[in-house]
Amino acid sequence: MASPKIIAADQHYHCTDCGKCCRDWHVEVTAEEATELRALRWDDGDHPPAKPVFRFQGKTFVSHRPDGTCAYFDTAAGNCRIHAKHGADAKPLGCRLYPLQFSRLASGQHALSARADCPAVVAETGPLLSASRKDAEKLLHSMPELPVPSKEDASTLTPDTVHVVLAALSAGILDADVPLRQKAIALNLAASRLECLGAIFLNDKPIRDEVLETFFTRVLTDVPELRLRKQNIVEKWRYMSLLTTYLRRDEALIGGGLPARIRNANALRKLTLGKGNLRELDKDYPDGIIGHLQLLGEPAAAPPAESAARIVRLLKVRLQTQQFYGSANFGLEFFEGLRSVALTVPLIVGAARWRALCELRKTEINDADIQFGISAIDHSFGRMAVLRTPLFRILARQAWQPEAYARHISAIIQDQTYDQF
């Protein structure tokens, strides 16, 4: 039986039965799973749904009630009726998997992490994820074969080079004793410089090992020179477009028809171009009309140390499990995937600040804000189909240019390390 070779080292998970994954989110099922749902036996008083599944745009999903909850969710007990009546194995694979996610490394081995849009994961509840190895092996055996990243996905880096570079990057930048903003800018800058070195250079072990000894230290020391001016109006629009794209919830449109799409499009327009309310995208979002002048005006104070550490741990999970390029992230090649990981930091902090502003905290970001930001942005990373569109990729590539990236994150978060920032 296949077993995950790498399990995210810094993640904790234990289901708290909050029921969030049974509300609003739609689980796609195969034809075989749909048949199995219809064949489940229920007692007279169980009142199973008359329509276990429904079709939408050529796909089949587990049915939901008008209030957004799964048709099989027991609102009184706060749990799944299929699980309670027939056991965990009777549930569709998508339900059993969540919040676990598997990927294949360039070496062909499997990696496992937990999705940070699960409240229990982002709150780091329960034992280390490695304690779930046996359950993970069982789930992995039930899944279709996962693709191995191609040479092109890995920018022609060898599997050994990928492993060594990511380990050195994590140790040299993410473990450095510097503020969150400096780490994020350095991560993005390192991706650009590594790409300039190229695969031929990095795959040459003696040269690579010699260069990497001081490479990331030099990157960190070069960070203060990047931010030369404040964001201009085009950069502000670009940032707001990226943030609202990550925060949109297209799954909420499933089954909603044309009216839901019109409401969603109108909400996105207001959020991107002027002042908007995130609550119009998702009922669990903060309620408040915020515009770019508030969000990108005076930078907020750096988040608490433990909150910043949460973000860093998420970045380290991405690097350790390599879940940022190839099939794990819409076919992005290695170096662009690295930049996409760096891009999540100003977006997480931006979402966190949006929540803070809705609670009338102009410059303070607390841990609850950061947990919201992590959950909201991670929900879309590598999953939201709009992130693979040509327009989004153009915006992202413009935003992760080193100097532009430094201006974006410096508009959101400040620290006292570099006064010239």
N, C-alpha and C positions, 0 to 999 in steps of 0.2 A: 504494500500500500504506500502511495506517495505521502511524503511528510514535508511540511515547510522547513526548509533549511535555515532560513533566517526569520526570526520573530522579533517584531519591534521591541527593543529593549526597555524603553521608558514609558510604555503604555500599560495602563491598568484598565480592567473591565470586569464588571459584574452587573448583570441586568437588575435594575431596580423596579421593574414593572411600572415605569412611568406611563407607558402606553403611547408615547409620542410617535413611534414608528408605525403604530396602528391608526394614526389619525392623519388625514390629508395625503400622505405618501401612497403612491400606487405601485403595487407589485405586479410585474409582468409575469405571465405563466405560459408554459408550453401547452400544446394541444393535449399531451398526455396528462399534465397536471390538471388541466381544466376538466378532463374526464374523471379524474380521481376525486376532484372536489364535488362533482355532481353525484358520484357514487357513494359518498360518505353516508353512513346510517345514523339517523338521529331519533331520539324518543319523541313521543307526541308533544311533550311540553317544551321541547328545545327550540322550536320555531326557527329552523334554518332559513337562510335567505332563499326566496323563490328563484332568484337569478344569481347563481354563485359567481359568474364572470360576465364581462361585457367586452365588446370590441371597440377599439378606437384607433383610427388611422392604420388599419391593418395589423394591429397588435391586440393581444388578449390580456386583460387585467382582472384581478380580483375585484368584485363589486364593492362599492361604497354606499353608505347611506347619504341622504340629502345633507346631513350635518358634517359630512366629510370623513366620518369614521369608517373603518373597514366593516363590511357586512358581517364579519365573524367576530368582531370585537364585543366583548361582554362589558358594557359600560358600568354595570353595577359592581362586578367583581374586579374590573380594571385589567382584564387579561384576555387572551385569545380562547375562544370557545373550541376551536379545533384542537389546540394544544391540551386544553383541560379534558376534553372528551375522548380524543383519539391518540394523544401523545404527540411529541414534537416532530416525529418522522412523518406524520400525516400532513404537515404544513408544506406549502410550496417551498422550493429551494431558496427563493429570494427572501422569504420570511426567516428561514432557518439560518441563512448566512448572516444577515444583518446583526451587528455592525461590522462583522469581519470582512476583510477584503484580501484576496490572494492575487499574486502576480508571479510572473516568471522572470528570473534574473537572466542576464546575458549568458551566464554559465549553464542555463537550463534548469537550475534549481528553483524551488518555490520560496516565495517570501510571504509573510503574513503581517498585516497591521489591522488596526481597528479604526473605523470611520469616526472622525471627531465631530460629526453632526449628531452623534448619539449623546444625550445629556450625561449618561453614566461615564462615557469615555472622556469627554471634555472636562468633567469634574474629577477624573482620575479615581473613580470608585472601584474598590475591590482589589483582588490580587493582580500580579503582573500577568500580562497577556500570555506569557509562556506557560502558565498553569493550565491553559486551555488547549495544549498541544494535542491531546488525544481526541478531543471533540473536533479540532481543526482537521486532523487527519481524516476523520470520518466524513466531514463536509467536503474536503478536497476530493475524496474518492467519488463523491456524488456529482461533482461538477464536470462540465465538458472540458476537454483538453485546452489549457491556456497557451497562447502563442508565446514563443521565445522571441525576445527582441532581435531584429536582424542586425547585420553589420552596419547598414545604413542608419537604423534607429540609434545605434551606439556611436554614430559619427566615425565609424570604422575603428573605434577603440577596442582593444581586446578585453575579454571579461576580466582578466587580471588587472589591466590598467583602470577599468571602470571602478573596481573594488578599491584599489590603492588610492586613486584620486579622490574618491568620495570619502574614504576614511581620513585622509589627510586634510581635506576641506572641512570636515566636521570638527576634527581636533584643532586645526589651525585657526578657524574663524568662529565656529559656533561655540566652542569651548573657551574662547578667549575671554579674558576679564575686561570686557569693554561694554558700553551701553548697547541696547538693542538696535538703535538706529545705525550705529557704526557697523554692527554685525551684518545687518541687512544690506547696507550699501556695499560692504566688502564682498558679500556673497554674490551679488549681482555683478560687481566688477571682476571678481575672480572668474566667473563664467565666461566673460568676454575675453579675458587674457588667456585662459586655458584654450579657448577656441583658436586664438591667434597662434599659440604654440603648435597646435595641430596634432593629428593622430600619429604621424610618423615620428615626431619628436617624443610625444608622451608614451608611445609604445616601446621606445628604446629604454629598457629598464635602467641601465647605469646612469644615463643622462637624466631620465625622469627622477630617479631617487635623489640625485644630487641637487637638482633644481628645486624640488618640492621641499627640501629642508628649510629654505628661507622664503619660498614663493609667497605663502599666505601672510607671513609677517610683513613683507613689503607691500602687499595689497592693503593690509590694515593701515599702515602708515601713510598710504597715498589717499585714503578716504577724505581727509579734510580739504583737499584741493579741488574736489569735484563740484561742490555747489557754488556757482558763481553769481547767481541772481535768483530772485523769486520766480514762482510760476507766472507765466503770462496767461492771458485769457484762453488761448487755445489749449495750453497744457492743463488748465483747470477743467475745461470741457472734456478733454481726453481722460483725465482721472475720473471725473464723475461718470463718464460713459463706461469705463472699465468697472467701476464699483457697482453701479446699478445693474450692469450685465451679470455680474457675479451674484447679485442679490435677487435677481428675478427668479420666480418660482414657476417655471413652465409646467411642472406637473400639476399645478393647481388648475390648469386649463383643461385637463383631461375630463371629458364629459361635460364641460361647461358651455360648449358651443360658441357661436359668434359673439354673443353679448360679453362673455367672459374675456374673449380675446380683445375686444374693443376696450373694455375697462382696463385690461392689463397694459395695452399699448398706450393709452392715455396717461396712466400712472407713470410709466417709464419716460414718456415725453416730459412730463412735469419734473420728474426727478433729475433728468439729465440737463434740461435747458433752464430751469428756474428753481422754484421751490416745490417740493413734493413731500408726500407722506408715505413712508415705507409700509405702513399698515395696509395700504391699498394693494400691495403685492402679496402680503401674507398676514393672516390674522394674528400670528404670534410675534410679528415684528413690533418694534416700539412705535407708539402713536405720537406723532408730532410733525409739523410742517417745517422742514429744514431746507436751506438752500446752500449753494456752494460758498457764498460769502460768509456764512457761519462756519461751515465745515472746514473751509480752507482759508480762514482768516488768521487769527492768532493761533499758533501751534499749541496743542495741549501739552501739559506736563507729561514727562515720561511715565508710563504705567508702573504700578508697584513691581518690585523686583520679582516676586513670585509669578505675577501675571506675564511679565516679559519672559520668564523662564518657561511658561506654558507654550508660548509661541516658538521659542527655540527648540523645545522638545518635539513639537510638531514638525519643524524643519528637519530635525535629525532623523525622525521616523521616515520622512520622504527619502532622504539620502540613504539611510541604512537599507530600506526595502527596495530602493530603486523604483518607486512607484511615481515617477514623474516624466517618463519618456516612453516612446514606443506605444504599444497598445494600452498602457496604463494612463496615457494622457494624449489621446487623439492623434497618435502618430508623430508627435514632436520628436525631433532628434535630440540627442543627449544634451548639447549645450543650450538649445532653446528651452528644453525641459528644465534645466537648472535655473535659467532666468525666470521661467514661469513660477518656480518655487519661491524665488526671491520676491517676485511681484506680489505674492499673497501677503507679505508683511504689511506694506502700506494699506492694502485693502482690508486686512483684519483690523488694523488700528483705526482705519476710517469708519468701518462698520461699528466698532466699539465707541468711537467718538460720537457717531450719530445717536447711539443709544443714550450716551451721557447728555448730549444736548437736549434730547427729548425729556430728560429728567432735570433740565435747567442747571446742569453742571457744565459751565463753559470751557474750563481748562483742565478739569479733573477727569481722569479715566480710572475706574476701579476694576476689580477682578471680575465682577459680574459682567461688565461691559466687554472685557477681553474674552470671556467665555462665549458671549453672544457672537462676537466677531469671528472667533475661531470656528464655531459651529456653522455660522452662515456662509463663510467663504469656503470651508472644507466641503460643505454640502455640494458645491458646484465643481470643485477642482477635479478635472478629469472625467466629469460625468455630464455636465450640462451641455447639450448638443450645440447651443449657440456659441460656445467657446471655440469651436472648430471652424467657424465661418471665416471667410477671407477678411471681412471688415474687422472682426475682433482681433484677428492675428496681426493686421496692420497696426491697429491701435496699440496692441501689446508690444510689438516690436519697437514702436516709437517710444513707448513709455519705459522700456528697460534699457534704452541707451544710457550709459553710465551717468552722465551729467543730468539728464532728464529724470532718471530714477532718483538721484540724490535730491533733486528739487521736489519731487512728489512726496517722498517720505518726510522731508524737512518741513513741508507745509502742514503736515499732520501731527508730528511729534517732535518735541525739542529735548535736548539734554544740555548739560553744562560743560561737556568735555571740550567742545570746540566752539569758542565764542564767535568765530567767523561764520558759523552756520546760522 
